[in-house]
Structure formats: structure tokens, C-alpha cells
């Protein structure tokens, strides 16, 4: 964090608390345009208080969404090729 110079992403307890707060904000942003992320005593008695709007959240997660979409496309393509090559037709009526 800026005041202490420590990175909460290096502490497993802090990472878990961040994930929980972000998940809560994500759910709020599905219906609202703004959400607050508040974590008391995140690291070294320092609090995290941040407002996040939907557009900002979408920009933050965009690289992960693109990566997931690419993975899903390649998986679907691979599975359809596998299915088409391994289907044996015994009869058509």
C-alpha cells in the first residue's frame, strides 16, 4: 500500500480479503453503476476504501475476459473437431 510500501497481493490473507471485497463489488455492479470497496485493516492497520464504477471495473477485467473468450473458442473448436472425427454413423433413417 502507498503509506506502508507493502504489497497486499503478497499476503495470502490480504489476497483472500481482496477477492471477497471485489466479488461483492462485482455483484453490486451488475445492477448498479457504482460500488464501494471497503476493507478495514487490510495490511498493517491500513484500510482500503475505494469507489469503483462499472466502466472502470470492465476496463480492469477486460484482459481476463479476452483471455477466457480465446480459451473457450479454442476449446469449442477442438471439441467439435474431436467429435466430428470420432462419430461413427451406423444408420440414417
C-alpha positions as CSV (number, residue, x, y, z in Angstrom):
1,X,0.0,0.0,0.0
2,X,1.2,3.5,-0.6
3,X,1.6,4.5,3.1
4,X,3.5,1.4,4.2
5,X,5.1,0.4,0.9
6,X,3.9,-3.2,1.3
7,X,2.0,-5.0,-1.4
8,X,-1.1,-6.7,-0.1
9,X,-1.1,-9.1,-3.1
10,X,1.9,-10.8,-1.5
11,X,0.0,-11.7,1.7
12,X,-2.4,-14.7,1.3
13,X,-4.8,-13.3,3.9
14,X,-5.0,-10.0,2.2
15,X,-5.5,-11.6,-1.2
16,X,-8.5,-13.5,0.1
17,X,-10.0,-10.4,1.7
18,X,-9.4,-8.5,-1.6
19,X,-11.1,-11.3,-3.6
20,X,-14.1,-11.2,-1.3
21,X,-14.5,-7.5,-1.5
22,X,-14.1,-7.4,-5.3
23,X,-16.7,-10.2,-5.6
24,X,-19.1,-8.2,-3.6
25,X,-18.4,-5.1,-5.7
26,X,-18.9,-7.2,-8.9
27,X,-22.3,-8.4,-7.8
28,X,-23.3,-4.8,-6.9
29,X,-22.1,-3.5,-10.2
30,X,-24.3,-6.0,-12.1
31,X,-27.3,-3.9,-11.0
32,X,-25.8,-0.5,-10.0
33,X,-23.4,1.8,-11.8
34,X,-21.1,2.3,-8.7
35,X,-19.9,0.2,-5.8
36,X,-17.6,0.8,-2.8
37,X,-14.7,-1.5,-1.9
38,X,-14.0,-1.1,1.8
39,X,-11.6,-3.4,3.7
40,X,-10.8,-2.4,7.3
41,X,-7.2,-3.2,8.4
42,X,-6.2,-4.7,5.1
43,X,-2.5,-4.6,5.9
44,X,-0.6,-3.1,8.9
45,X,-3.7,-1.5,10.3
46,X,-4.3,0.4,7.0
47,X,-7.8,0.4,5.4
48,X,-8.7,0.2,1.8
49,X,-11.6,2.5,0.7
50,X,-12.3,2.8,-3.0
51,X,-15.2,3.7,-5.2
52,X,-15.5,1.7,-8.4
53,X,-17.8,2.3,-11.3
54,X,-19.0,-0.3,-13.8
55,X,-16.9,1.1,-16.7
56,X,-13.7,1.2,-14.7
57,X,-14.4,-2.4,-13.5
58,X,-14.9,-3.6,-17.1
59,X,-11.6,-2.0,-18.1
60,X,-9.8,-3.7,-15.3
61,X,-11.2,-7.2,-16.1
62,X,-11.1,-6.8,-19.9
63,X,-7.7,-8.7,-20.4
64,X,-9.0,-11.6,-18.4
65,X,-12.3,-11.7,-20.3
66,X,-10.5,-11.7,-23.6
67,X,-8.2,-14.5,-22.4
68,X,-11.2,-16.5,-21.3
69,X,-13.0,-16.0,-24.6
70,X,-10.0,-17.1,-26.5
71,X,-9.7,-20.2,-24.4
72,X,-13.4,-21.0,-24.8
73,X,-13.2,-20.6,-28.5
74,X,-10.2,-22.9,-28.9
75,X,-11.8,-25.5,-26.6
76,X,-15.0,-25.5,-28.6
77,X,-13.1,-25.7,-31.9
78,X,-11.0,-28.6,-30.6
79,X,-14.0,-30.4,-29.1
80,X,-16.0,-30.1,-32.3
81,X,-13.1,-31.4,-34.4
82,X,-12.7,-34.3,-31.9
83,X,-16.5,-35.1,-32.0
84,X,-16.7,-34.9,-35.8
85,X,-13.7,-37.3,-36.3
86,X,-14.9,-39.8,-33.7
87,X,-18.6,-40.1,-34.6
88,X,-19.5,-43.3,-36.3
89,X,-22.8,-43.4,-38.1
90,X,-24.4,-46.8,-38.1
91,X,-27.5,-45.9,-39.9
92,X,-29.6,-43.0,-41.2
93,X,-33.4,-43.2,-41.2
